[in-house]
Amino acid sequence: MPYSSARAINIAVGPNRPCSPGAPLLAAAGRRALTGILHVTAIAGFLGTSLPASAQETFTPAFGGSGGQQFIARCPANTLVTGVEARTGAYVNYIAPLCDGRAIQGGGGGGDRRSALCPAGSVVRSMAVTSLRSSNHLLKALILDCAARGSQVRTASVPLDTPGAFTSPTGTVGNIALLVAGPVGAIRLGENLNKNYPKGTLSCGAKDIIGLQGRSGAAVDALGLICR
């Protein structure tokens, strides 16, 4: 039987229970409050949106365009994001987190399978992301910044190898993801050569990255992190 506000009030203040003169007012207030909760829940379900799973969990703003549907890829308990698995064409069509090296379901469509993984013993601490200049701002490339577990000091930058090329004012240059690799302090050459491409950084600060979220359809429209 569907759960209704009227049934909830009858349980709390039934006809066989003595009630004070103020009980009808309390019952009415209870009905209004519970009805509001049910309406919010119904609206969220209709829109396909989801909130963080706990008070300790937060979502970063998603970088990219406004198209697609929300996806949430949360790592299993006691695991952290150590890389990403993707399918790409000229941009990123699908992305999922690697949770302690194991892939879970992500968001997006098809393409050539690619992955980027932090060195053994390290986890993802932030991501440098780049989108297309077109109006849809699909995700084009990303670079993982890795650090030892429990540390905020970057020890490696690992690119997700997406094919294609950007065009800079001085001519065609390699994809930004191909220009970046190396230890702490590595210079991201592509950031200087491709100033016209939207870029951003995704980070959970002092919190751990426990998953990915954003919007996707046939491609990845926007990407954000799940932090805890």
C-alpha positions in Angstrom: 0.0 0.0 0.0 1.4 3.4 -0.9 2.5 5.4 2.2 0.4 8.5 2.6 0.5 11.5 5.0 -3.1 10.7 6.1 -2.1 7.2 7.2 0.9 8.5 9.1 -1.2 11.0 11.1 -3.8 8.3 11.9 -1.1 6.1 13.4 0.2 9.0 15.6 -3.2 10.4 16.6 -5.8 7.7 16.1 -9.5 7.9 16.8 -9.2 5.6 19.8 -6.5 7.7 21.5 -7.2 10.6 23.8 -6.1 13.8 22.3 -5.6 17.3 23.6 -7.4 20.4 22.1 -4.3 21.2 20.2 -4.0 17.8 18.5 -6.0 18.7 15.3 -3.6 21.6 14.8 -0.5 19.4 15.3 -2.0 16.7 13.0 -2.6 19.3 10.3 1.0 20.6 10.7 2.3 17.1 10.5 0.3 16.4 7.3 1.7 19.5 5.7 5.3 18.7 6.7 5.2 15.1 5.6 3.4 16.0 2.3 6.2 18.5 1.6 8.9 15.8 2.2 7.0 13.4 -0.1 6.7 16.0 -2.8 10.4 16.8 -2.7 11.3 13.1 -2.9 8.9 12.7 -5.8 10.3 15.7 -7.7 13.9 14.5 -7.2 13.0 11.0 -8.5 11.3 12.5 -11.5 14.2 14.7 -12.4 16.7 11.8 -11.9 18.9 13.8 -9.5 20.7 12.4 -6.5 22.2 13.9 -3.5 25.4 13.0 -1.6 25.0 9.8 0.3 26.0 11.2 3.7 26.7 14.5 5.5 30.5 13.8 5.1 30.2 13.4 1.3 30.2 16.4 -1.1 30.0 16.9 -4.8 32.3 19.4 -6.6 30.7 21.6 -9.3 30.8 19.7 -12.6 33.1 21.2 -15.3 31.8 21.3 -18.9 28.5 21.8 -20.7 24.9 21.6 -19.5 23.7 18.7 -21.7 23.2 15.1 -20.9 21.7 13.3 -17.8 23.3 13.1 -14.4 25.5 10.1 -13.7 27.0 9.1 -10.3 29.9 6.6 -10.1 30.7 6.1 -6.4 33.5 3.7 -5.4 32.8 0.8 -3.0 33.4 1.4 0.7 37.0 1.8 1.8 38.3 2.3 -1.8 39.6 5.5 -3.4 39.9 6.7 -7.0 43.3 5.7 -8.4 42.6 6.4 -12.1 40.0 6.5 -14.8 38.7 4.2 -17.5 37.4 5.9 -20.6 36.2 5.5 -24.2 37.1 8.2 -26.6 37.0 9.5 -30.1 37.9 13.1 -30.8 36.7 13.8 -27.2 35.8 11.7 -24.1 32.7 9.7 -24.8 32.6 7.7 -21.6 34.3 7.8 -18.2 34.4 5.8 -15.0 36.6 5.8 -11.9 39.1 3.1 -11.2 38.6 2.3 -7.6 41.8 0.9 -6.2 42.5 -0.2 -9.8 39.1 -1.7 -10.5 36.6 -0.1 -12.8 32.9 0.4 -11.9 30.0 1.6 -14.1 30.4 5.2 -15.3 28.6 7.6 -17.7 28.7 8.2 -21.4 28.7 6.3 -24.7 31.1 4.3 -26.9 34.5 4.7 -28.4 38.0 3.4 -28.2 38.9 2.1 -24.7 41.6 4.0 -22.9 42.7 4.4 -19.3 44.9 6.4 -17.0 46.2 5.0 -13.7 48.2 6.6 -10.9 51.5 4.7 -9.9 51.2 1.9 -7.4 50.5 3.1 -3.9 49.1 6.5 -5.0 45.7 7.9 -5.5 44.1 10.7 -7.6 44.3 14.1 -5.7 43.0 16.4 -8.5 42.3 16.5 -12.2 43.2 19.1 -14.8 40.3 19.1 -17.3 39.8 20.6 -20.8 36.6 21.0 -22.8 35.8 21.7 -26.4 35.3 25.3 -27.5 32.0 24.5 -29.2 28.8 25.5 -27.4 28.2 22.0 -25.9 31.6 22.1 -24.1 32.1 18.3 -24.1 35.0 16.9 -22.1 38.1 16.8 -24.3 41.0 15.8 -22.2 42.1 15.4 -18.6 45.3 14.9 -16.5 45.4 13.1 -13.2 47.5 14.6 -10.4 48.6 11.7 -8.2 49.9 11.6 -4.6 50.7 9.0 -2.0 47.7 7.9 0.1 47.3 10.4 2.9 49.5 13.0 1.2 48.7 16.2 -0.7 52.1 16.3 -2.4 51.8 15.6 -6.1 54.2 12.8 -7.2 53.0 12.2 -10.8 50.8 13.7 -13.6 49.1 11.0 -15.7 47.3 12.0 -19.0 44.3 10.4 -20.4 45.5 9.9 -24.0 42.7 11.3 -26.3 43.4 11.5 -30.0 43.2 14.6 -32.1 44.8 18.0 -32.0 44.2 21.5 -30.8 44.9 24.4 -33.0 46.8 27.3 -31.4 47.5 30.8 -32.7 50.9 29.4 -33.8 49.5 26.3 -35.6 48.5 22.8 -34.8 49.9 21.3 -31.6 49.5 18.0 -30.0 46.7 17.3 -27.6 47.2 18.8 -24.2 47.1 15.4 -22.6 50.1 14.3 -24.7 52.2 17.2 -23.6 52.1 16.6 -19.9 53.8 13.9 -17.9 56.4 13.7 -15.2 57.1 14.2 -11.5 56.2 17.0 -9.2 56.6 20.4 -10.8 56.0 19.2 -14.3 55.2 22.1 -16.6 51.9 21.8 -18.4 53.1 23.1 -21.8 49.6 22.8 -23.3 48.2 25.3 -20.9 50.3 28.1 -22.5 49.8 26.9 -26.1 46.1 26.5 -25.9 44.8 29.5 -24.1 41.5 29.6 -26.0 40.3 26.2 -24.7 38.2 26.1 -21.5 40.2 24.6 -18.7 39.6 23.9 -15.1 40.8 21.9 -12.1 38.8 19.5 -10.1 39.9 18.9 -6.5 38.5 17.7 -3.2 41.0 19.7 -1.2 42.0 17.8 1.9 39.2 15.2 1.4 39.6 11.9 -0.5 38.2 11.4 -4.0 35.8 8.5 -3.8 34.0 8.7 -7.2 33.0 10.7 -10.2 29.8 12.5 -11.1 28.5 14.7 -13.8 26.3 14.6 -16.9 26.6 12.4 -20.0 24.7 11.1 -23.0 26.5 9.8 -26.1 29.6 11.7 -24.7 30.7 13.2 -21.3 29.1 16.6 -21.1 30.4 17.6 -17.7 32.6 16.0 -15.0 32.9 16.5 -11.2 34.2 14.6 -8.2 32.7 12.9 -5.2 34.6 13.8 -2.1 34.7 12.4 1.5 
